[in-house]
Amino acid sequence: MPLTELGRFPRVEAQIIVGRLESEGISAVAFDGEASIGDGSWLLIPVRVMVDADDLDDARKIVDQPA
């Protein structure tokens, strides 16, 4: 089950997206969330949200829904 990138988001938004996807039964993980935390630039680095390649279309539909 290869992972594929759903998108890059601000750190907090990425965590919310992961939670939303998991609540819909889609496994997701946020990569790079702790990148550059030591030098203080961690808020500037987007976090990659990764999902299984087979779930990518369904994940996009969930993320693209208007709030």
Summary of the structure (lengths in Angstrom):
residues: 67
radius of gyration: 12.1
end to end distance: 29.9
largest distance: 36.4
contacts: 173
relative contact order: 0.31
helix: 36%
strand: 25%
